Amino acid sequence: MAQSDPYTEVALEVDGHTHTLRVDNRVTLLDALREHLGVPTAKKGCDHGQCGSCTVLVDGRRVLSCLSFVVAADGTRVTTAAGLSSGDELHPVAQAFQDEDAFQCGYCTPGQICSAVGMLDEVKAGAPSFVTDDLDSTPELSRDEIRERMSGNLCRCAAYPNIVAAIEAAVTR
């Protein structure tokens, strides 16, 4: 019986740069970013999809990169927090995190920022959350909505009040 090849060639656009990798089929998107491409922005926190530190945007949608195989991301556009900036100008969400002091140690910050950007796009698209009152209208971005939508991103330093304030500030920019 012939052994099948456990490696696959994958093409990704990461933060505006195109990459082609030959990877083991079991490699996660997070490990491909960090170990194969040298992209340190996505962080390995729990490696179980429970903390959100590894959150990136794949074709604009939030993804826990530690739970996603890189082969499933073949042909996609992956954006880390570093890829949200335009030159020296921070993305409005990243700027709001800085202005509102929404981080302490900073380890979870890239995942928080990517999650916040994805979450704001979900709200614009009218996607409800568990706490959305009226499922037939565009959700209002209350503090409860923000907390619920960001609940998959943990912060060991407990900077949550400032994270919520930063997201509120980003909405008005």
VMD Tcl script that builds the backbone (N, CA, C; Angstrom):
set m [mol new atoms 519]
animate dup $m
set s [atomselect $m all]
$s set {name element resname resid chain x y z} {
  {N N MET 1 A 0.855 -1.171 0.000}
  {CA C MET 1 A 0.000 0.000 0.000}
  {C C MET 1 A 0.903 1.237 0.000}
  {N N ALA 2 A 0.614 2.166 -0.875}
  {CA C ALA 2 A 1.423 3.380 -0.994}
  {C C ALA 2 A 1.089 4.354 0.129}
  {N N GLN 3 A 2.116 4.944 0.666}
  {CA C GLN 3 A 1.961 5.936 1.737}
  {C C GLN 3 A 1.599 7.284 1.103}
  {N N SER 4 A 0.570 7.951 1.607}
  {CA C SER 4 A 0.223 9.269 1.062}
  {C C SER 4 A 1.160 10.321 1.658}
  {N N ASP 5 A 1.350 11.378 0.911}
  {CA C ASP 5 A 2.257 12.453 1.325}
  {C C ASP 5 A 1.599 13.269 2.440}
  {N N PRO 6 A 2.229 13.352 3.620}
  {CA C PRO 6 A 1.633 14.114 4.723}
  {C C PRO 6 A 1.894 15.620 4.612}
  {N N TYR 7 A 2.462 16.059 3.497}
  {CA C TYR 7 A 2.776 17.476 3.314}
  {C C TYR 7 A 1.924 18.063 2.193}
  {N N THR 8 A 1.584 19.328 2.374}
  {CA C THR 8 A 0.768 20.038 1.395}
  {C C THR 8 A 1.372 21.408 1.146}
  {N N GLU 9 A 1.297 21.854 -0.089}
  {CA C GLU 9 A 1.732 23.207 -0.410}
  {C C GLU 9 A 0.548 24.152 -0.183}
  {N N VAL 10 A 0.825 25.215 0.542}
  {CA C VAL 10 A -0.212 26.172 0.922}
  {C C VAL 10 A 0.239 27.573 0.515}
  {N N ALA 11 A -0.684 28.334 -0.058}
  {CA C ALA 11 A -0.407 29.728 -0.403}
  {C C ALA 11 A -1.259 30.628 0.486}
  {N N LEU 12 A -0.620 31.590 1.115}
  {CA C LEU 12 A -1.302 32.521 2.009}
  {C C LEU 12 A -0.848 33.938 1.715}
  {N N GLU 13 A -1.758 34.867 1.914}
  {CA C GLU 13 A -1.346 36.266 1.953}
  {C C GLU 13 A -1.399 36.662 3.419}
  {N N VAL 14 A -0.264 37.019 3.989}
  {CA C VAL 14 A -0.190 37.371 5.403}
  {C C VAL 14 A 0.262 38.818 5.509}
  {N N ASP 15 A -0.601 39.652 6.060}
  {CA C ASP 15 A -0.305 41.076 6.250}
  {C C ASP 15 A 0.201 41.728 4.967}
  {N N GLY 16 A -0.425 41.341 3.846}
  {CA C GLY 16 A -0.099 41.957 2.569}
  {C C GLY 16 A 1.031 41.306 1.794}
  {N N HIS 17 A 1.639 40.261 2.338}
  {CA C HIS 17 A 2.743 39.576 1.660}
  {C C HIS 17 A 2.330 38.145 1.330}
  {N N THR 18 A 2.599 37.721 0.105}
  {CA C THR 18 A 2.235 36.381 -0.339}
  {C C THR 18 A 3.334 35.393 0.036}
  {N N HIS 19 A 2.911 34.247 0.550}
  {CA C HIS 19 A 3.842 33.192 0.959}
  {C C HIS 19 A 3.338 31.855 0.444}
  {N N THR 20 A 4.272 30.993 0.078}
  {CA C THR 20 A 3.963 29.611 -0.267}
  {C C THR 20 A 4.771 28.728 0.668}
  {N N LEU 21 A 4.078 27.808 1.307}
  {CA C LEU 21 A 4.716 26.909 2.281}
  {C C LEU 21 A 4.427 25.459 1.918}
  {N N ARG 22 A 5.345 24.604 2.240}
  {CA C ARG 22 A 5.102 23.154 2.170}
  {C C ARG 22 A 5.112 22.694 3.620}
  {N N VAL 23 A 3.948 22.318 4.100}
  {CA C VAL 23 A 3.799 22.025 5.527}
  {C C VAL 23 A 3.147 20.672 5.757}
  {N N ASP 24 A 3.432 20.130 6.909}
  {CA C ASP 24 A 2.753 18.935 7.380}
  {C C ASP 24 A 1.268 19.281 7.516}
  {N N ASN 25 A 0.410 18.381 7.140}
  {CA C ASN 25 A -1.035 18.622 7.169}
  {C C ASN 25 A -1.570 18.932 8.562}
  {N N ARG 26 A -0.813 18.622 9.593}
  {CA C ARG 26 A -1.270 18.831 10.969}
  {C C ARG 26 A -0.840 20.170 11.552}
  {N N VAL 27 A -0.128 20.992 10.796}
  {CA C VAL 27 A 0.371 22.280 11.293}
  {C C VAL 27 A -0.788 23.263 11.407}
  {N N THR 28 A -0.866 23.915 12.560}
  {CA C THR 28 A -1.916 24.918 12.747}
  {C C THR 28 A -1.531 26.223 12.056}
  {N N LEU 29 A -2.522 27.052 11.828}
  {CA C LEU 29 A -2.262 28.363 11.248}
  {C C LEU 29 A -1.333 29.155 12.159}
  {N N LEU 30 A -1.537 29.070 13.463}
  {CA C LEU 30 A -0.682 29.778 14.414}
  {C C LEU 30 A 0.775 29.344 14.278}
  {N N ASP 31 A 1.015 28.046 14.249}
  {CA C ASP 31 A 2.388 27.555 14.130}
  {C C ASP 31 A 2.991 27.907 12.777}
  {N N ALA 32 A 2.195 27.903 11.725}
  {CA C ALA 32 A 2.703 28.306 10.408}
  {C C ALA 32 A 3.120 29.774 10.443}
  {N N LEU 33 A 2.293 30.616 11.065}
  {CA C LEU 33 A 2.632 32.031 11.160}
  {C C LEU 33 A 3.910 32.236 11.958}
  {N N ARG 34 A 3.961 31.662 13.139}
  {CA C ARG 34 A 5.081 31.921 14.052}
  {C C ARG 34 A 6.352 31.169 13.648}
  {N N GLU 35 A 6.240 29.881 13.393}
  {CA C GLU 35 A 7.431 29.050 13.204}
  {C C GLU 35 A 7.908 28.971 11.763}
  {N N HIS 36 A 7.000 29.022 10.815}
  {CA C HIS 36 A 7.393 28.898 9.412}
  {C C HIS 36 A 7.604 30.258 8.749}
  {N N LEU 37 A 6.822 31.264 9.155}
  {CA C LEU 37 A 6.913 32.571 8.507}
  {C C LEU 37 A 7.560 33.640 9.390}
  {N N GLY 38 A 7.791 33.325 10.660}
  {CA C GLY 38 A 8.436 34.288 11.557}
  {C C GLY 38 A 7.564 35.485 11.897}
  {N N VAL 39 A 6.253 35.286 11.912}
  {CA C VAL 39 A 5.308 36.357 12.251}
  {C C VAL 39 A 4.969 36.224 13.740}
  {N N PRO 40 A 5.536 37.079 14.586}
  {CA C PRO 40 A 5.350 36.922 16.030}
  {C C PRO 40 A 4.076 37.571 16.583}
  {N N THR 41 A 3.318 38.256 15.762}
  {CA C THR 41 A 2.184 39.037 16.263}
  {C C THR 41 A 1.111 38.170 16.899}
  {N N ALA 42 A 0.724 37.085 16.241}
  {CA C ALA 42 A -0.257 36.173 16.847}
  {C C ALA 42 A 0.456 35.421 17.969}
  {N N LYS 43 A -0.139 35.421 19.131}
  {CA C LYS 43 A 0.510 34.835 20.310}
  {C C LYS 43 A -0.039 33.454 20.623}
  {N N LYS 44 A 0.840 32.603 21.126}
  {CA C LYS 44 A 0.411 31.286 21.600}
  {C C LYS 44 A 0.185 31.401 23.085}
  {N N GLY 45 A -1.075 31.392 23.468}
  {CA C GLY 45 A -1.425 31.490 24.884}
  {C C GLY 45 A -1.683 30.112 25.442}
  {N N CYS 46 A -2.902 29.641 25.274}
  {CA C CYS 46 A -3.294 28.349 25.842}
  {C C CYS 46 A -3.105 27.199 24.868}
  {N N ASP 47 A -3.091 27.485 23.567}
  {CA C ASP 47 A -3.003 26.483 22.509}
  {C C ASP 47 A -4.192 25.526 22.528}
  {N N HIS 48 A -5.311 25.980 23.089}
  {CA C HIS 48 A -6.541 25.175 23.162}
  {C C HIS 48 A -7.770 25.972 22.735}
  {N N GLY 49 A -7.593 27.168 22.212}
  {CA C GLY 49 A -8.722 27.977 21.768}
  {C C GLY 49 A -9.533 28.591 22.885}
  {N N GLN 50 A -8.951 28.706 24.063}
  {CA C GLN 50 A -9.701 29.209 25.210}
  {C C GLN 50 A -9.360 30.636 25.606}
  {N N CYS 51 A -8.233 31.186 25.114}
  {CA C CYS 51 A -7.818 32.507 25.601}
  {C C CYS 51 A -7.932 33.614 24.561}
  {N N GLY 52 A -7.892 33.288 23.281}
  {CA C GLY 52 A -8.025 34.286 22.230}
  {C C GLY 52 A -6.757 35.034 21.869}
  {N N SER 53 A -5.639 34.739 22.502}
  {CA C SER 53 A -4.391 35.442 22.191}
  {C C SER 53 A -3.948 35.228 20.751}
  {N N CYS 54 A -4.369 34.141 20.152}
  {CA C CYS 54 A -3.955 33.792 18.794}
  {C C CYS 54 A -4.908 34.320 17.727}
  {N N THR 55 A -5.891 35.123 18.104}
  {CA C THR 55 A -6.901 35.584 17.155}
  {C C THR 55 A -6.275 36.387 16.021}
  {N N VAL 56 A -6.614 35.996 14.799}
  {CA C VAL 56 A -6.232 36.718 13.590}
  {C C VAL 56 A -7.493 36.849 12.743}
  {N N LEU 57 A -7.403 37.620 11.691}
  {CA C LEU 57 A -8.508 37.741 10.749}
  {C C LEU 57 A -8.170 36.938 9.502}
  {N N VAL 58 A -9.055 36.052 9.105}
  {CA C VAL 58 A -8.898 35.285 7.876}
  {C C VAL 58 A -10.012 35.719 6.945}
  {N N ASP 59 A -9.617 36.368 5.862}
  {CA C ASP 59 A -10.575 36.974 4.942}
  {C C ASP 59 A -11.564 37.857 5.694}
  {N N GLY 60 A -11.050 38.568 6.712}
  {CA C GLY 60 A -11.836 39.531 7.466}
  {C C GLY 60 A -12.626 38.978 8.639}
  {N N ARG 61 A -12.602 37.676 8.834}
  {CA C ARG 61 A -13.361 37.067 9.940}
  {C C ARG 61 A -12.413 36.616 11.043}
  {N N ARG 62 A -12.871 36.756 12.291}
  {CA C ARG 62 A -12.048 36.343 13.430}
  {C C ARG 62 A -11.862 34.826 13.440}
  {N N VAL 63 A -10.619 34.421 13.682}
  {CA C VAL 63 A -10.294 32.997 13.722}
  {C C VAL 63 A -9.297 32.771 14.849}
  {N N LEU 64 A -9.516 31.712 15.606}
  {CA C LEU 64 A -8.528 31.271 16.591}
  {C C LEU 64 A -7.507 30.440 15.838}
  {N N SER 65 A -6.358 31.020 15.597}
  {CA C SER 65 A -5.378 30.370 14.721}
  {C C SER 65 A -4.770 29.113 15.323}
  {N N CYS 66 A -4.868 28.932 16.629}
  {CA C CYS 66 A -4.332 27.709 17.237}
  {C C CYS 66 A -5.236 26.511 16.985}
  {N N LEU 67 A -6.480 26.764 16.586}
  {CA C LEU 67 A -7.425 25.672 16.316}
  {C C LEU 67 A -7.649 25.427 14.836}
  {N N SER 68 A -7.012 26.221 13.985}
  {CA C SER 68 A -7.220 26.129 12.543}
  {C C SER 68 A -5.986 25.528 11.872}
  {N N PHE 69 A -6.207 24.538 11.042}
  {CA C PHE 69 A -5.093 23.982 10.277}
  {C C PHE 69 A -4.754 24.952 9.149}
  {N N VAL 70 A -3.469 25.125 8.893}
  {CA C VAL 70 A -3.042 26.040 7.843}
  {C C VAL 70 A -3.535 25.572 6.471}
  {N N VAL 71 A -3.676 24.271 6.278}
  {CA C VAL 71 A -4.162 23.791 4.979}
  {C C VAL 71 A -5.581 24.279 4.710}
  {N N ALA 72 A -6.355 24.522 5.758}
  {CA C ALA 72 A -7.718 25.047 5.589}
  {C C ALA 72 A -7.701 26.526 5.212}
  {N N ALA 73 A -6.576 27.184 5.432}
  {CA C ALA 73 A -6.454 28.609 5.111}
  {C C ALA 73 A -5.811 28.832 3.745}
  {N N ASP 74 A -5.572 27.766 3.005}
  {CA C ASP 74 A -4.943 27.889 1.685}
  {C C ASP 74 A -5.745 28.857 0.815}
  {N N GLY 75 A -5.045 29.822 0.232}
  {CA C GLY 75 A -5.686 30.788 -0.660}
  {C C GLY 75 A -6.378 31.941 0.028}
  {N N THR 76 A -6.191 32.079 1.330}
  {CA C THR 76 A -6.878 33.142 2.067}
  {C C THR 76 A -5.946 34.316 2.353}
  {N N ARG 77 A -6.567 35.380 2.845}
  {CA C ARG 77 A -5.842 36.579 3.280}
  {C C ARG 77 A -5.880 36.579 4.805}
  {N N VAL 78 A -4.713 36.452 5.424}
  {CA C VAL 78 A -4.591 36.423 6.879}
  {C C VAL 78 A -4.060 37.782 7.335}
  {N N THR 79 A -4.739 38.369 8.304}
  {CA C THR 79 A -4.303 39.659 8.835}
  {C C THR 79 A -4.078 39.528 10.324}
  {N N THR 80 A -2.866 39.876 10.755}
  {CA C THR 80 A -2.563 39.937 12.178}
  {C C THR 80 A -2.706 41.394 12.616}
  {N N ALA 81 A -2.544 41.654 13.887}
  {CA C ALA 81 A -2.645 43.035 14.378}
  {C C ALA 81 A -1.632 43.934 13.688}
  {N N ALA 82 A -0.450 43.405 13.383}
  {CA C ALA 82 A 0.576 44.207 12.694}
  {C C ALA 82 A 0.126 44.587 11.291}
  {N N GLY 83 A -0.645 43.752 10.649}
  {CA C GLY 83 A -1.114 44.009 9.294}
  {C C GLY 83 A -2.271 44.975 9.208}
  {N N LEU 84 A -2.824 45.363 10.352}
  {CA C LEU 84 A -3.937 46.322 10.352}
  {C C LEU 84 A -3.455 47.751 10.172}
  {N N SER 85 A -2.210 48.002 10.503}
  {CA C SER 85 A -1.666 49.353 10.425}
  {C C SER 85 A -1.372 49.725 8.986}
  {N N SER 86 A -1.339 51.021 8.740}
  {CA C SER 86 A -0.989 51.545 7.424}
  {C C SER 86 A 0.270 52.383 7.591}
  {N N GLY 87 A 1.413 51.771 7.306}
  {CA C GLY 87 A 2.682 52.466 7.522}
  {C C GLY 87 A 2.892 52.726 9.001}
  {N N ASP 88 A 3.133 53.984 9.338}
  {CA C ASP 88 A 3.338 54.360 10.741}
  {C C ASP 88 A 2.024 54.680 11.451}
  {N N GLU 89 A 0.934 54.704 10.696}
  {CA C GLU 89 A -0.362 55.060 11.278}
  {C C GLU 89 A -1.067 53.802 11.792}
  {N N LEU 90 A -1.416 53.823 13.072}
  {CA C LEU 90 A -2.105 52.684 13.671}
  {C C LEU 90 A -3.540 52.598 13.165}
  {N N HIS 91 A -4.055 51.379 13.138}
  {CA C HIS 91 A -5.481 51.165 12.866}
  {C C HIS 91 A -6.260 51.889 13.960}
  {N N PRO 92 A -7.446 52.428 13.672}
  {CA C PRO 92 A -8.217 53.140 14.704}
  {C C PRO 92 A -8.444 52.331 15.983}
  {N N VAL 93 A -8.619 51.035 15.867}
  {CA C VAL 93 A -8.798 50.209 17.076}
  {C C VAL 93 A -7.494 50.140 17.858}
  {N N ALA 94 A -6.384 49.926 17.178}
  {CA C ALA 94 A -5.087 49.883 17.857}
  {C C ALA 94 A -4.771 51.231 18.499}
  {N N GLN 95 A -5.093 52.312 17.806}
  {CA C GLN 95 A -4.871 53.646 18.361}
  {C C GLN 95 A -5.718 53.854 19.604}
  {N N ALA 96 A -6.955 53.388 19.557}
  {CA C ALA 96 A -7.839 53.512 20.725}
  {C C ALA 96 A -7.311 52.686 21.899}
  {N N PHE 97 A -6.752 51.501 21.621}
  {CA C PHE 97 A -6.159 50.697 22.692}
  {C C PHE 97 A -5.011 51.457 23.341}
  {N N GLN 98 A -4.217 52.118 22.535}
  {CA C GLN 98 A -3.108 52.901 23.080}
  {C C GLN 98 A -3.636 54.101 23.866}
  {N N ASP 99 A -4.570 54.839 23.292}
  {CA C ASP 99 A -5.098 56.045 23.934}
  {C C ASP 99 A -5.824 55.746 25.243}
  {N N GLU 100 A -6.511 54.608 25.287}
  {CA C GLU 100 A -7.310 54.247 26.467}
  {C C GLU 100 A -6.536 53.376 27.448}
  {N N ASP 101 A -5.248 53.152 27.192}
  {CA C ASP 101 A -4.408 52.320 28.056}
  {C C ASP 101 A -5.064 50.952 28.274}
  {N N ALA 102 A -5.447 50.317 27.151}
  {CA C ALA 102 A -6.212 49.072 27.195}
  {C C ALA 102 A -5.322 47.835 27.223}
  {N N PHE 103 A -4.169 47.947 27.816}
  {CA C PHE 103 A -3.284 46.793 27.953}
  {C C PHE 103 A -2.365 47.036 29.136}
  {N N GLN 104 A -1.865 45.942 29.677}
  {CA C GLN 104 A -0.862 46.060 30.721}
  {C C GLN 104 A 0.391 45.333 30.264}
  {N N CYS 105 A 0.403 44.014 30.345}
  {CA C CYS 105 A 1.595 43.303 29.870}
  {C C CYS 105 A 1.643 43.295 28.348}
  {N N GLY 106 A 0.489 43.350 27.685}
  {CA C GLY 106 A 0.421 43.434 26.235}
  {C C GLY 106 A 0.391 42.105 25.512}
  {N N TYR 107 A 0.506 40.995 26.230}
  {CA C TYR 107 A 0.569 39.704 25.553}
  {C C TYR 107 A -0.709 39.414 24.772}
  {N N CYS 108 A -1.855 39.703 25.343}
  {CA C CYS 108 A -3.128 39.400 24.686}
  {C C CYS 108 A -3.543 40.468 23.689}
  {N N THR 109 A -2.856 41.612 23.689}
  {CA C THR 109 A -3.298 42.775 22.918}
  {C C THR 109 A -3.462 42.514 21.424}
  {N N PRO 110 A -2.523 41.857 20.733}
  {CA C PRO 110 A -2.751 41.627 19.303}
  {C C PRO 110 A -4.037 40.834 19.021}
  {N N GLY 111 A -4.296 39.814 19.820}
  {CA C GLY 111 A -5.527 39.037 19.662}
  {C C GLY 111 A -6.758 39.857 20.004}
  {N N GLN 112 A -6.658 40.675 21.042}
  {CA C GLN 112 A -7.778 41.547 21.424}
  {C C GLN 112 A -8.100 42.515 20.289}
  {N N ILE 113 A -7.058 43.108 19.701}
  {CA C ILE 113 A -7.266 44.087 18.628}
  {C C ILE 113 A -7.888 43.418 17.404}
  {N N CYS 114 A -7.363 42.269 16.993}
  {CA C CYS 114 A -7.951 41.563 15.850}
  {C C CYS 114 A -9.393 41.165 16.133}
  {N N SER 115 A -9.644 40.699 17.339}
  {CA C SER 115 A -11.000 40.312 17.701}
  {C C SER 115 A -11.927 41.524 17.683}
  {N N ALA 116 A -11.467 42.653 18.190}
  {CA C ALA 116 A -12.290 43.863 18.205}
  {C C ALA 116 A -12.603 44.332 16.784}
  {N N VAL 117 A -11.615 44.291 15.898}
  {CA C VAL 117 A -11.846 44.689 14.500}
  {C C VAL 117 A -12.871 43.758 13.854}
  {N N GLY 118 A -12.708 42.454 14.038}
  {CA C GLY 118 A -13.663 41.494 13.490}
  {C C GLY 118 A -15.043 41.660 14.084}
  {N N MET 119 A -15.092 41.912 15.383}
  {CA C MET 119 A -16.367 42.090 16.071}
  {C C MET 119 A -17.099 43.311 15.563}
  {N N LEU 120 A -16.380 44.409 15.353}
  {CA C LEU 120 A -17.013 45.629 14.850}
  {C C LEU 120 A -17.573 45.410 13.446}
  {N N ASP 121 A -16.888 44.626 12.635}
  {CA C ASP 121 A -17.410 44.289 11.308}
  {C C ASP 121 A -18.666 43.421 11.416}
  {N N GLU 122 A -18.690 42.505 12.385}
  {CA C GLU 122 A -19.879 41.677 12.605}
  {C C GLU 122 A -21.074 42.541 12.998}
  {N N VAL 123 A -20.833 43.527 13.847}
  {CA C VAL 123 A -21.912 44.429 14.272}
  {C C VAL 123 A -22.432 45.225 13.071}
  {N N LYS 124 A -21.507 45.755 12.261}
  {CA C LYS 124 A -21.912 46.500 11.057}
  {C C LYS 124 A -22.755 45.642 10.127}
  {N N ALA 125 A -22.439 44.353 10.063}
  {CA C ALA 125 A -23.182 43.434 9.206}
  {C C ALA 125 A -24.514 43.014 9.828}
  {N N GLY 126 A -24.764 43.424 11.081}
  {CA C GLY 126 A -26.029 43.115 11.738}
  {C C GLY 126 A -26.077 41.778 12.445}
  {N N ALA 127 A -24.937 41.128 12.636}
  {CA C ALA 127 A -24.903 39.827 13.313}
  {C C ALA 127 A -25.229 40.008 14.793}
  {N N PRO 128 A -26.242 39.311 15.302}
  {CA C PRO 128 A -26.594 39.442 16.718}
  {C C PRO 128 A -25.648 38.645 17.606}
  {N N SER 129 A -25.670 38.968 18.891}
  {CA C SER 129 A -24.926 38.190 19.885}
  {C C SER 129 A -25.935 37.622 20.874}
  {N N PHE 130 A -25.449 36.947 21.878}
  {CA C PHE 130 A -26.321 36.359 22.888}
  {C C PHE 130 A -27.131 37.417 23.625}
  {N N VAL 131 A -26.581 38.626 23.782}
  {CA C VAL 131 A -27.273 39.663 24.548}
  {C C VAL 131 A -28.017 40.670 23.680}
  {N N THR 132 A -28.055 40.466 22.365}
  {CA C THR 132 A -28.777 41.375 21.478}
  {C C THR 132 A -30.270 41.261 21.767}
  {N N ASP 133 A -30.893 42.419 22.054}
  {CA C ASP 133 A -32.317 42.419 22.400}
  {C C ASP 133 A -33.212 42.125 21.200}
  {N N ASP 134 A -33.029 42.869 20.112}
  {CA C ASP 134 A -33.891 42.746 18.946}
  {C C ASP 134 A -33.115 42.074 17.820}
  {N N LEU 135 A -33.451 40.833 17.530}
  {CA C LEU 135 A -32.713 40.073 16.532}
  {C C LEU 135 A -33.010 40.517 15.105}
  {N N ASP 136 A -34.025 41.366 14.930}
  {CA C ASP 136 A -34.392 41.820 13.587}
  {C C ASP 136 A -33.811 43.173 13.224}
  {N N SER 137 A -33.046 43.785 14.123}
  {CA C SER 137 A -32.452 45.088 13.810}
  {C C SER 137 A -30.945 45.041 14.043}
  {N N THR 138 A -30.250 46.047 13.532}
  {CA C THR 138 A -28.810 46.127 13.732}
  {C C THR 138 A -28.535 46.292 15.220}
  {N N PRO 139 A -27.645 45.461 15.781}
  {CA C PRO 139 A -27.363 45.547 17.222}
  {C C PRO 139 A -26.737 46.893 17.598}
  {N N GLU 140 A -27.139 47.395 18.750}
  {CA C GLU 140 A -26.491 48.585 19.297}
  {C C GLU 140 A -25.282 48.120 20.079}
  {N N LEU 141 A -24.215 48.847 19.941}
  {CA C LEU 141 A -22.968 48.422 20.565}
  {C C LEU 141 A -22.877 48.961 21.992}
  {N N SER 142 A -23.657 48.365 22.880}
  {CA C SER 142 A -23.620 48.724 24.295}
  {C C SER 142 A -22.413 48.064 24.950}
  {N N ARG 143 A -22.139 48.453 26.172}
  {CA C ARG 143 A -21.048 47.810 26.917}
  {C C ARG 143 A -21.303 46.312 27.083}
  {N N ASP 144 A -22.560 45.943 27.293}
  {CA C ASP 144 A -22.890 44.519 27.405}
  {C C ASP 144 A -22.597 43.783 26.094}
  {N N GLU 145 A -22.946 44.413 24.966}
  {CA C GLU 145 A -22.657 43.804 23.657}
  {C C GLU 145 A -21.151 43.632 23.474}
  {N N ILE 146 A -20.396 44.660 23.802}
  {CA C ILE 146 A -18.942 44.588 23.646}
  {C C ILE 146 A -18.379 43.475 24.525}
  {N N ARG 147 A -18.787 43.449 25.782}
  {CA C ARG 147 A -18.270 42.410 26.695}
  {C C ARG 147 A -18.620 41.009 26.201}
  {N N GLU 148 A -19.848 40.823 25.742}
  {CA C GLU 148 A -20.270 39.510 25.251}
  {C C GLU 148 A -19.479 39.112 24.011}
  {N N ARG 149 A -19.360 40.039 23.070}
  {CA C ARG 149 A -18.685 39.742 21.812}
  {C C ARG 149 A -17.181 39.543 21.988}
  {N N MET 150 A -16.604 40.111 23.020}
  {CA C MET 150 A -15.168 39.966 23.284}
  {C C MET 150 A -14.880 38.898 24.339}
  {N N SER 151 A -15.898 38.172 24.770}
  {CA C SER 151 A -15.733 37.230 25.884}
  {C C SER 151 A -14.778 36.081 25.580}
  {N N GLY 152 A -14.473 35.821 24.329}
  {CA C GLY 152 A -13.530 34.769 23.979}
  {C C GLY 152 A -12.078 35.195 24.066}
  {N N ASN 153 A -11.849 36.455 24.405}
  {CA C ASN 153 A -10.485 36.972 24.526}
  {C C ASN 153 A -10.217 37.317 25.983}
  {N N LEU 154 A -9.314 36.560 26.575}
  {CA C LEU 154 A -9.008 36.744 27.987}
  {C C LEU 154 A -7.781 37.633 28.174}
  {N N CYS 155 A -7.771 38.340 29.307}
  {CA C CYS 155 A -6.645 39.200 29.667}
  {C C CYS 155 A -6.246 38.847 31.095}
  {N N ARG 156 A -5.065 38.285 31.267}
  {CA C ARG 156 A -4.605 37.891 32.606}
  {C C ARG 156 A -4.414 39.092 33.517}
  {N N CYS 157 A -4.175 40.269 32.924}
  {CA C CYS 157 A -3.952 41.488 33.716}
  {C C CYS 157 A -5.264 42.185 34.076}
  {N N ALA 158 A -6.365 41.702 33.546}
  {CA C ALA 158 A -7.698 42.245 33.833}
  {C C ALA 158 A -7.863 43.696 33.390}
  {N N ALA 159 A -7.427 43.999 32.180}
  {CA C ALA 159 A -7.573 45.351 31.622}
  {C C ALA 159 A -8.933 45.534 30.952}
  {N N TYR 160 A -9.899 44.721 31.298}
  {CA C TYR 160 A -11.201 44.717 30.633}
  {C C TYR 160 A -11.904 46.069 30.589}
  {N N PRO 161 A -11.956 46.832 31.678}
  {CA C PRO 161 A -12.648 48.139 31.581}
  {C C PRO 161 A -12.035 49.044 30.511}
  {N N ASN 162 A -10.719 49.031 30.396}
  {CA C ASN 162 A -10.066 49.869 29.398}
  {C C ASN 162 A -10.204 49.295 27.990}
  {N N ILE 163 A -10.292 47.979 27.882}
  {CA C ILE 163 A -10.513 47.355 26.576}
  {C C ILE 163 A -11.892 47.750 26.058}
  {N N VAL 164 A -12.898 47.685 26.911}
  {CA C VAL 164 A -14.250 48.096 26.517}
  {C C VAL 164 A -14.258 49.576 26.152}
  {N N ALA 165 A -13.595 50.407 26.939}
  {CA C ALA 165 A -13.520 51.845 26.651}
  {C C ALA 165 A -12.814 52.084 25.315}
  {N N ALA 166 A -11.782 51.314 25.023}
  {CA C ALA 166 A -11.051 51.478 23.763}
  {C C ALA 166 A -11.946 51.135 22.578}
  {N N ILE 167 A -12.715 50.073 22.705}
  {CA C ILE 167 A -13.608 49.691 21.607}
  {C C ILE 167 A -14.693 50.752 21.416}
  {N N GLU 168 A -15.230 51.255 22.509}
  {CA C GLU 168 A -16.212 52.347 22.400}
  {C C GLU 168 A -15.590 53.566 21.715}
  {N N ALA 169 A -14.356 53.890 22.062}
  {CA C ALA 169 A -13.668 55.040 21.465}
  {C C ALA 169 A -13.408 54.783 19.975}
  {N N ALA 170 A -13.048 53.567 19.621}
  {CA C ALA 170 A -12.771 53.241 18.215}
  {C C ALA 170 A -14.006 53.412 17.342}
  {N N VAL 171 A -15.172 53.141 17.895}
  {CA C VAL 171 A -16.415 53.270 17.137}
  {C C VAL 171 A -16.669 54.708 16.724}
  {N N THR 172 A -16.246 55.641 17.551}
  {CA C THR 172 A -16.511 57.062 17.273}
  {C C THR 172 A -15.440 57.698 16.395}
  {N N ARG 173 A -14.383 56.976 16.051}
  {CA C ARG 173 A -13.295 57.537 15.217}
  {C C ARG 173 A -13.644 57.485 13.768}
}
mol reanalyze $m
mol bondsrecalc $m
mol representation Tube
mol addrep $m
